[in-house]
Amino acid sequence: MVETTIKVEGMSCGHCQMTVTKAISGVEGVSSVDVDLEKGEANVSYDPEATDIDTIKKAVNDSGYKA
């Protein structure tokens, strides 16, 4: 597993936080995600054999926020 932190721009409420969490959790290979609204970050643990950071960032961008 690889752990990384992604900056997420545009979150302003708990709903935003939940949307980003669901988007990242839906990526195959992601084992855990913790989105910090105050810091504007997502801490992600994922299997590099199954996905990569660009795919995770795309999921965030596709959900309406900027990674």
WOMORA-V739300 format. One record per residue. N is the residue number from 1. PHI is phi as a letter, one per 40 degrees, with the letter a starting at -180 (NA if undefined). NEAR is the number of other C-alpha atoms within 8 Angstrom. Layout:
n-><N:N>
phi-><PHI:PHI>
near-><NEAR:NEAR>
This chain:
n-><1:2:3:4:5:6:7:8:9:10:11:12:13:14:15:16:17:18:19:20:21:22:23:24:25:26:27:28:29:30:31:32:33:34:35:36:37:38:39:40:41:42:43:44:45:46:47:48:49:50:51:52:53:54:55:56:57:58:59:60:61:62:63:64:65:66:67>
phi-><NA:b:b:a:b:b:c:b:b:h:c:b:a:c:c:d:d:c:c:c:d:c:c:c:c:c:c:c:h:c:c:a:a:b:c:b:c:c:c:g:b:b:c:b:b:a:c:c:c:b:a:a:c:c:c:c:c:c:c:c:c:c:c:h:b:b:c>
near-><6:7:8:7:8:10:8:12:8:6:10:7:7:7:6:9:13:8:9:12:11:8:11:12:11:7:11:7:10:14:9:8:12:8:11:10:11:4:5:11:11:12:12:13:12:14:12:9:6:8:13:10:6:6:9:11:10:9:11:15:10:7:9:6:12:8:10>
